[in-house]
Amino acid sequence: MEWLTGPFEAAFVQRALWGGILVSAICALAGTWVVLRGMAFLGDAMSHGLLPGVALAALLGGNLLLGALLSAAVITAGVTVLGRTPRLSQDTAIGLLFVGMLSLGVVLVSRSQSFAVDLTGFLFGDVLAVRATDLMLLGGALVLALTVSVLGHRAFTALAFDARKAHTLGLRPRLAHAVLLGLLALAIVASFHIVGTLLVLGLLIAPPAAALPWARSVRGVMALAALLGVTATFSGLLLSWHLGTAAGATVSFLAVCQFFLSHLVSGLLHRPVRTPGARPATTD
């Protein structure tokens, strides 16, 4: 028991655990739609596209979170506008925004005297440096994400499975898509300073993807994804304490391991059983 509970007696580890729990819940709400709609590339582009705003805020001595919000707003608007261009596929638009924003961010960060430190913190975060004010911000972000998810659940569901039917039902799929992008941006912005933009996709995609074989509804996927995220957070912090590894990376790695384990077990349980001596059916 001392091995399990000892690390969490430290106040900074307790804050890291609470931060990871809140991030897991936020990412479960947004990540479920990312997985259902196949928006992983957009999530990757948006997480790395935060760099220009963060770099600009650092150079001007401003709030990094506000800088990240600015970049997220630019990417969301860019994807929405370019996605309506008939001759330009959404993947192309996302790729162009991804490269453009990331390049601009590197240019801005290179103007800083602490280039390596700033970029490392941006990419990998520092979950053990979570402060009480960070927990308050994460709590507010969770409330906002939950509100958006509840109010937009019907539109998001229709959009995920049949955009044309969503339009027929008068659910305004374009608006729903824009709001969904905002929810994704909220999850990434709220989480990047905890686990970093390079690792946030681990909690955004892996838990919902791991929950898919076991849940029968969208709400079930969200609930199980949140539980898996919390489990990965607790286990990752515990292992990082005893093994001396990077906490955020350990959490994300365990979340990805959960995905592979989930689908492996699901595949074994749903494998068809063949009767000894039976021959496969043939058609003439």
N, C-alpha and C positions, 0 to 999 in steps of 0.2 A: 504493500500500500504506500509505503514511503516513496518507492520508485515512481508510482503513479501520481501521487499528490504533491510530492516535494517541490517540483518546479513551479507549481501554481501558488505556492506560498509567497513568491515574490510579487510585488505590486505591479511591476511592469509586464510580467507574464500574464497576470490576471487581466490587465487592460488589453493585452494582445489577444487573449482568448475572447473577450467580449467584442473586440473589434472584428475578429474573424467570424464570430457568430452573426453579427449584424451584416457584414459583407456577404456571408453565405446566404442569408435570407434575401438580400437585395439581388444578388446574382441569380438566385433561383427564380425569382419573379421575372427578371428580364431574360435570363439564359434559356428558359423553357421555350420562349417564342423564337429565340435565335436558333435553337436546335430544330424546332418544328418547321421553321421556314427556310432552313438552310442558309442562315445569314452569318456563318462563322467568319467568312472572309471580310465581311463588313465590320464585324466586331474587332477583328485584328487590325483592320485599317483605321478604325476609329480610335482604338487604344494607342496606336503609335502616332496617330495624327494629333494627339494632344500636345506633342512636343513643342510646336511653335509657341503656343500660348503660355506654356509653363516656362519656356526659355525667356520669352519676352517679359513675363512677370518677374523672373529672377533678375534680369538685367536692369529693370526699372525699380527693383526693390518692392514690388507689389505682392499681392496674395497669390500663391501658386494655384490655389483652388479656383480662383476667379479666372486666371489665365487658362486653366484647363477647360473651364466652362465655355470660354470664348472660342477656343479651338473646336470643342465639341459642337457648338452652335454652327460654326462655319461648315464643318463636315456634314452635319445633318442637313443644312440648307443646300449644300452642294449636291449631295446625293439625291435629295428630293427634286431639285431643279433639273439636273443632268439626266435623272431617271425618266424624265418626260420627253427627252429628245428621241425622236423615232429612230434615227440612224445610229444611235449610240446605245449599246447594251449597258445594263446596269453594272456588270462586272468590269467593263472598260472604264466607266465613270468612277467606280470605287478604286480601281487600280491607279488611275491618274491622280485622284485626290490623295491616295495613300502615299505615292511617291513624291508628289508635290509638297504635301504638308511635312512629311518626314525630312525631306531635303532642306526645306526652309527652316525646320527646327534645328537641324545639325548646324546650318549656317549661323543661326542666332546663338546657339550654345557655344560654338567655337569662338565667339567674341568674349566669352567669360574666361576669367583667369583660372576657374576651377572646373574646366571642361569635363575631365574624367569623373570627378566626384559628382557633379550635377547629373551627368548622363547615367552613371551607375545607379544613383538614387532613383532617377526617373524610371529606369528599366526594371529594377528589382525591388524597389520600395524598402521599407523597414518596419515590419510588423511589430517588432519589439520596442519601437519608439512611439507607439500610440499614446496620445495624451487624452485627458478627460474631455477637452474641447473637441477632439476628433470623434470621440464616442457620441457626443451630443450631435455633431453634424451627421454622423452615420445614422443615428436614431431618427433625425428629421428626414434624411434621404429615404429611409425605410418606410416611414409613414407616407411620404409622397409617392414612392413606388407602389406601395400597397393600394393607395387610393386610385392611382392611374390604372392599375391592374384590375381592380374591382369594377370601376366605371367603364373601362374599355374591353372587358372580358369577352362580351358577345361579339363585338366588332373584330377583335383580334383573332378569335376562334374562326369566324367566317373567313377572314382574310388569310389565315394560315392554311385552310383546306380548299377554299374555292373563292378567289377574288371576284369572279364574275357573279357568283351567287350573292356575295356581300354587297355588290353594287345593286343587284336586283332587289335585295331586301332593304335598300335605302340606308345602308350602314356607312356610306362614304369611305370606300377603301383607301383612297388617296390620303384623306385626313387621318384615318386609322394608321396607315403606314408611317406618316410623319410623326404621330404621337408615339408609335412603337419605337421609332428611331430616337425620339427624345428619352424614352424609358431606358433604352440601351445606353445612350450617352450618360444618363444619370447614374446607372450602375457602374460604368467604367470610371467616370470622374470621381465618384464616391469611393472607389476601391483602389485607384491607382497608387495613392500615397501609402497604402497599407501593404500591398503585395507587388506593386510596380506594374507597369503596362505590359511587360513581357510575360508576366505570370498571371495577370488578371483573367486571361482566357481560360486558365486551368479551372478556376472556380466558376467562370461564366458558362462554360460549355460542358466540362466533364461530368459534374453532378447531374444535370438534367439528362444528358445522354446515357448515363449509368442508370437513371431511374426509369427510362422509357420501357424496358422489357417487363417491368414489374408493376407499373401503374396503369390504370384503365381510364383515366381522365386527365385533363390538363391540370386541374387542381391537385390531383394525386401526384403528378410528375413534379409540380412545384413543391409540395410538402416533402416528398421523399428526397428531392434534390437539396432542399434546405438541410434536411437531416444528414445527408451524406456530406455536405459541405462542412457542417459543424463537426462531424466525425473526423474528417480530414484535417480540420483546423486543430482540434484537440490532439490527435495523434501526431500531427506534424510538429506542433510546439513541443510535445513531450519528447519525440525523437531528436529534434534539433537541440534540445537542452542536454540530453545525455550523450549525443554523438558529436556535438559541437559543429553542426551544419547550419547553413543559412535557413532561417525559420520560414520565410516566405516561399522559397524554392521547395523546401521540404513539404510544406502544405500543398502546393500545387502539384508536386510529383505524386503525392499520395492520392490526390483527387483523380489524377489520370489513371493511376493503378486501380482505383475503384471501378473506373469505366471498363477496363480490360477484364477485371475479375467478374464484374456483373455480366458482361456479355459472354464470357466463357462459361459461367455457371448456367446462364439462361440457355446457351446452346446445348449444353450437356443434358439439361432437364427436358428440353423440347426435341431432343434427337429421337427420330422414329425407331421403335423397337422392332427388330426383325426376328421372326420365329425361326429357330434352327431348322434347316432343311428347306425352308420356304424359298420359292423362286420369285423374283420380281415379276410383276404383271406385265404382259406384253399386249400390244395392240396390232391387229392385222391391217 
